[in-house]
Amino acid sequence: MVGLTAAVLVLVGGTLLADRVTHSIAEDVAADAVRSQLGATDPQVDVTGFPFLTQLARGTLDDVHLTATGATLRGLDVTDLDVVATGVAVREPRGAEHVVATATVPTAALESLLRERTGWDLALAVDGEALVATGAVAGVPVGVTLTLAPAGADGLVATITSASLGGFTIDAGLLPDGLASRIAEVDVADQLPAGAEVTGAVVEADGLHLTVELADVTLDSL
């Protein structure tokens, strides 16, 4: 559709007009594709570089910048999605040579992930740059403070910095039901495309701010 529009505009209105109009249509088409594939909310796509028609003709866009207020990555809800992709193929299979994406995993989504991985009904809160998980076993309060760090292709690594049982500080290894080892398995690797690497992970007031990098990724793999 974009290529046909460009051809018509070149014949009718000249190359410059064709370049700008086709550029705008391509951004809208890309936004629709991301909205459909990722369930993105309010996606905005900016294709840089001029002229655009030259990039379109060779089938590769130099740089594409995508933002969205929300999206779902393989079941993981994120907000404030910001993606910079280079070497973007406009023909099937559509994809990019390199992608750097940042997004925030809200505290509520992290809490759901923690409950799923541990099997415990835990409540999660942010405390500075750490996360505090609280719950109860047989009516006895349990608390765990943990930090998250990037682990490349393995997603995240969770480290327990303190633990309590019944209001008393204990060694994490003494937590009941193997909770310490279960928390260590909390990561987002399953929600990332194959080959993705988590290169940044910072706990903030509204959740976990992630930076993910991918190479030679296709849109269908997201």
C-alpha angles and dihedrals in degrees: 000000000000092000093049091049090052092051093050093047093050089055095045108032111012137260100287093052090045091051095052097041093045089047090055093046091049091053090051092048091049092049090052091050092052091045090054098042100042103022086241119186117224095347117195122192125195119188110197129200133068135268096034096189091063090056091045092051093055091046097238130095117211100218134001124186119198128186130178133171090225143000142166120239110194092321096321113116116219136176135207094029114191120179131180114190128182129195093023115188114219095193128068124317086040113203146112140261093226134009132186114190131181125189142152121244103209119233090247091057091048090050091053090049091049092051091048094050097042101034088225127123095237130168116216130209136171119246110182106297093342136077124232118207118193133182142125139258117201087345093305114124116242125193132184130182115200141172128213126215134180115266103182113230089001091065110222137356117216119207123191109221097178140002136191137191122193089351094305124113111243140173110275090236089065094061110120126253094020091288093155094058092043092054089051087063094058108116141123099239092113091057094052128085118255111280095022118139127202105223099168136033123170126167110226135175093272098040142285117339108211133193116198129183128198135181127205093359127168125214091236091059093060 
